[in-house]
């Protein structure tokens, strides 16, 4: 039978709480008691588990992550960053895929509450009032990732989506393109869709290219939807020479559509994506794209949640991380 913290306390002739303090803040225990506890731990080969720590501190040392689509490549970097940060901070990570289904998401919050997670990272979705009220009622600290709330004061980690989209479209304009289209997010509750649209429009207006405002078609987070959106765009506007896509998967759908119609990328049409997924550098042609620091965002979300859990507040409420334009093969001078 594995030794318990009670066995260590008995052998060292101290209380269980003293053993706990030796393991977590040894400087708070006098040297004589600390030495006895350490000797008992060594003799018994005692290894504390998270359940025992939870009993002592009334914490589970577990964080929850709510994501809308686990099949989306965007979340691989987020998850990896959170996982690595959790390991450093002493947490386990539980991941739930919501499919943007309200009832499922609310049920997951209940499940996290039952499992006594210490906090939740809520990623890439709208913070509806019923979500906020449920989390507050359950007294679960939470941080938003790749999203924000204008209605509630909630800590968040994201990039400046409008500025990033502006930079992408400005790049195409600087390459000499004057007929520019966009493939955007097609659902009314999109968080990043509206600011990326605004960035597209702002770049056009600055350059006097307002005639492109109508050259927008929408897709719903999937390659095949972007393929069909590209068909609509080029059917209505065949003279389009550049396309800004609000996701790398959309850019791949557009390029595939153009290839099937023997339209060269970037020879005849330049395409810029958004995210800088790992596959963006493997696709042919390699994607020019806006890079989000996905791994770092996952790390920061976990760190910010840890700060909130341990102190009750965060130093920076709304944290904006830097994006970067990565120029590859899918774009060229007009």
C-alpha positions in Angstrom: 0.0 0.0 0.0 1.3 3.5 -0.9 2.2 5.6 2.1 0.0 8.6 2.8 0.5 12.0 4.2 -0.9 10.7 7.5 1.9 8.0 7.6 4.5 10.7 7.1 3.0 12.9 9.9 2.9 9.9 12.3 6.5 8.9 11.6 7.7 12.5 12.0 5.5 13.0 15.0 4.0 16.2 13.6 0.6 17.2 12.3 -0.6 16.7 8.7 -0.7 20.4 8.1 3.0 20.6 9.1 3.9 18.0 6.5 1.9 20.0 4.0 3.8 23.2 4.9 7.2 21.4 4.5 6.2 20.3 1.0 4.9 23.7 -0.1 6.5 26.4 2.0 9.4 24.8 3.9 10.7 28.1 5.2 7.6 28.4 7.4 8.5 25.3 9.4 11.3 25.3 12.1 14.4 23.3 11.1 14.0 20.5 13.6 10.5 19.6 12.4 11.4 20.1 8.8 14.3 17.7 9.1 12.1 15.0 10.7 9.4 15.4 8.0 12.0 15.2 5.1 13.5 12.1 6.7 10.1 10.4 7.0 9.3 11.3 3.3 12.5 9.7 2.2 12.1 6.6 4.3 8.5 6.1 3.2 9.2 7.1 -0.4 6.1 9.3 -0.1 4.8 11.0 -3.2 1.9 13.5 -2.7 -0.9 13.3 -5.2 -3.2 16.0 -6.4 -6.2 14.6 -4.5 -4.3 14.9 -1.2 -3.2 18.5 -2.1 -6.8 19.3 -2.9 -8.0 18.1 0.5 -5.5 20.3 2.2 -5.9 23.5 0.1 -9.5 23.0 -1.0 -8.3 23.2 -4.6 -8.3 20.6 -7.5 -5.2 22.0 -9.2 -7.1 21.6 -12.4 -8.0 24.3 -15.1 -10.8 23.9 -17.6 -10.7 25.0 -21.3 -13.8 25.6 -23.4 -13.2 25.7 -27.1 -15.8 25.8 -29.9 -14.2 23.4 -32.4 -11.4 20.9 -31.5 -10.9 20.0 -35.1 -9.9 23.6 -36.0 -6.1 23.7 -36.4 -6.1 27.1 -34.7 -6.6 25.5 -31.3 -3.7 23.1 -31.4 -1.3 26.0 -30.6 -3.6 27.3 -28.0 -3.9 24.0 -26.3 -0.2 23.3 -26.4 0.6 26.7 -24.8 -2.0 26.2 -22.1 -0.8 22.7 -21.4 2.9 23.7 -21.1 1.9 26.6 -18.8 -0.2 24.3 -16.7 2.6 21.9 -16.2 4.9 24.7 -14.9 2.2 26.1 -12.7 1.2 22.7 -11.2 -2.2 22.3 -12.9 -3.9 19.6 -14.9 -5.9 20.7 -17.9 -9.4 19.5 -18.9 -10.6 20.4 -22.4 -14.3 20.5 -23.6 -15.5 21.0 -27.1 -18.7 23.1 -27.3 -19.5 23.2 -31.0 -20.9 26.7 -30.1 -23.9 24.9 -28.6 -25.3 27.0 -25.7 -26.9 24.0 -23.9 -23.7 22.0 -24.2 -21.5 24.8 -23.0 -23.7 25.5 -20.0 -23.6 21.8 -19.2 -19.8 21.8 -19.3 -19.7 24.7 -16.9 -21.8 22.5 -14.5 -19.5 19.6 -15.0 -16.4 21.8 -14.3 -18.2 23.0 -11.2 -18.9 19.5 -10.0 -15.2 18.5 -10.6 -14.2 21.7 -8.6 -11.9 23.1 -11.3 -10.0 26.1 -10.0 -10.7 28.2 -13.1 -11.8 28.2 -16.7 -10.4 29.6 -19.9 -13.2 30.5 -22.3 -12.0 30.6 -25.9 -13.1 32.2 -29.1 -16.8 32.6 -28.4 -19.3 35.3 -27.3 -19.7 35.8 -23.6 -23.5 35.7 -23.5 -25.1 36.9 -20.3 -26.3 33.3 -19.4 -22.7 32.1 -19.6 -21.4 35.0 -17.4 -24.2 34.5 -14.9 -23.6 30.8 -14.7 -19.9 31.2 -14.1 -20.4 33.9 -11.5 -23.1 31.8 -9.7 -20.7 28.8 -9.6 -18.0 31.1 -8.3 -15.5 29.9 -10.9 -12.8 32.4 -11.9 -12.5 32.7 -15.7 -10.5 34.3 -18.4 -11.4 35.0 -22.0 -9.0 33.9 -24.8 -9.2 35.1 -28.4 -12.4 36.9 -27.4 -13.5 39.8 -25.2 -16.6 41.2 -23.6 -17.8 44.7 -24.0 -20.6 44.1 -21.6 -18.7 42.6 -18.6 -15.4 43.3 -17.0 -13.7 40.0 -17.7 -9.9 39.4 -18.1 -9.0 38.5 -21.6 -6.0 37.7 -23.9 -6.4 38.5 -27.6 -4.8 40.3 -30.6 -6.0 43.5 -32.2 -8.1 41.9 -35.0 -9.0 45.1 -36.7 -5.4 46.3 -36.9 -4.2 42.8 -38.1 -6.8 42.8 -40.9 -5.9 46.3 -41.9 -2.2 45.3 -42.1 -3.1 42.4 -44.4 -5.2 44.4 -46.8 -2.8 47.3 -46.7 -0.1 44.9 -47.8 -2.1 43.8 -50.8 -2.8 47.4 -51.7 1.0 48.2 -51.4 1.6 45.3 -53.9 -0.5 47.2 -56.4 -3.8 45.4 -56.2 -6.9 47.5 -56.7 -9.6 44.8 -57.0 -9.6 43.1 -53.7 -12.1 40.7 -52.2 -12.6 39.2 -48.8 -13.8 35.9 -47.4 -15.2 36.6 -43.9 -16.9 34.7 -41.0 -20.5 33.9 -41.5 -22.3 33.8 -38.2 -24.0 36.6 -36.4 -22.3 36.0 -33.1 -18.8 36.1 -34.4 -16.3 37.9 -32.2 -13.4 38.3 -34.6 -15.5 38.7 -37.7 -16.7 42.3 -37.3 -13.3 43.8 -36.4 -11.6 42.0 -39.2 -14.3 43.3 -41.6 -13.6 46.8 -40.2 -9.9 46.5 -40.8 -10.6 45.5 -44.4 -12.9 48.5 -44.9 -10.5 50.9 -43.3 -7.6 49.9 -45.5 -9.8 50.3 -48.6 -11.1 53.7 -47.6 -7.7 55.0 -46.9 -6.6 54.0 -50.4 -9.7 55.3 -52.2 -10.8 51.7 -53.1 -14.3 51.9 -51.7 -15.6 50.1 -54.9 -14.4 46.8 -53.2 -16.7 47.1 -50.2 -19.3 44.7 -51.8 -16.7 42.1 -52.7 -17.2 40.1 -49.5 -18.5 36.6 -49.2 -18.9 34.5 -46.0 -18.0 31.1 -44.8 -18.4 29.2 -41.5 -15.0 28.1 -40.3 -14.6 25.3 -42.8 -12.4 24.8 -45.9 -15.3 23.6 -48.1 -17.5 26.6 -47.1 -14.7 28.9 -48.2 -14.4 27.0 -51.4 -18.0 27.8 -52.2 -17.7 31.4 -51.0 -14.7 31.8 -53.5 -17.0 30.5 -56.3 -19.6 33.1 -55.4 -16.9 35.9 -55.2 -15.2 35.1 -58.5 -18.5 34.5 -60.3 -19.8 37.9 -59.3 -16.4 39.7 -59.5 -14.1 37.8 -62.0 -11.6 40.7 -62.2 -10.6 40.3 -58.5 -6.8 40.0 -58.3 -6.4 39.6 -54.5 -8.3 38.0 -51.7 -8.0 38.6 -47.9 -9.2 35.6 -45.9 -10.0 35.9 -42.2 -8.6 32.3 -41.6 -5.8 30.2 -43.1 -8.3 27.4 -43.7 -10.4 29.9 -45.8 -7.3 30.9 -47.8 -6.6 27.2 -48.6 -10.2 26.8 -49.7 -9.9 29.9 -52.0 -6.6 28.7 -53.5 -8.0 25.2 -54.1 -11.0 26.7 -55.9 -8.7 28.9 -58.1 -6.5 25.9 -58.9 -9.5 23.9 -60.0 -10.3 26.7 -62.5 -6.7 26.9 -63.7 -6.2 30.4 -62.1 -2.7 30.8 -60.9 -1.8 31.8 -57.3 0.0 34.2 -57.0 0.5 34.6 -60.8 -3.1 35.9 -61.4 -4.5 36.2 -57.9 -2.8 36.9 -54.6 -4.2 35.4 -51.4 -3.5 36.3 -47.8 -4.7 34.3 -44.8 -5.0 34.8 -41.1 -3.6 32.8 -38.1 -0.3 31.3 -39.4 -1.3 27.7 -38.8 1.5 25.2 -38.8 0.2 23.9 -42.1 0.4 27.4 -43.7 4.1 26.8 -44.3 3.4 23.3 -45.8 0.6 24.2 -48.2 1.4 24.8 -51.9 1.8 27.7 -52.4 3.0 28.5 -48.9 0.6 31.0 -47.4 1.2 34.7 -46.8 -0.7 35.3 -43.6 -1.2 37.2 -40.4 0.5 35.3 -37.6 -1.2 35.1 -34.2 1.1 34.1 -31.3 -1.2 31.1 -30.6 1.2 29.2 -28.3 2.0 32.4 -26.3 -1.7 33.3 -26.1 -2.4 29.9 -24.6 0.4 30.3 -22.1 -0.7 33.8 -21.1 -4.3 32.7 -20.7 -3.2 30.0 -18.2 -0.9 32.4 -16.4 -3.6 35.1 -16.2 -6.1 32.6 -14.9 -3.5 31.4 -12.3 -3.0 35.1 -11.2 -6.8 35.5 -10.9 -7.2 32.2 -8.9 -4.4 32.9 -6.5 -4.8 36.7 -5.9 -8.4 37.4 -6.8 -7.5 40.0 -9.5 -5.3 40.5 -12.5 -2.8 43.4 -13.2 -3.8 43.8 -16.8 -7.5 43.3 -17.5 -7.5 43.3 -21.3 -4.2 42.1 -22.8 -3.4 42.6 -26.5 -0.6 40.4 -27.9 1.3 41.3 -31.1 0.4 40.0 -34.5 2.8 39.8 -37.5 2.5 39.7 -41.2 4.4 36.6 -42.7 5.1 37.0 -46.4 5.4 33.7 -48.3 4.5 32.4 -51.8 0.8 33.1 -52.1 1.2 36.8 -52.8 3.2 38.9 -55.3 3.5 42.4 -56.8 0.7 43.2 -59.2 
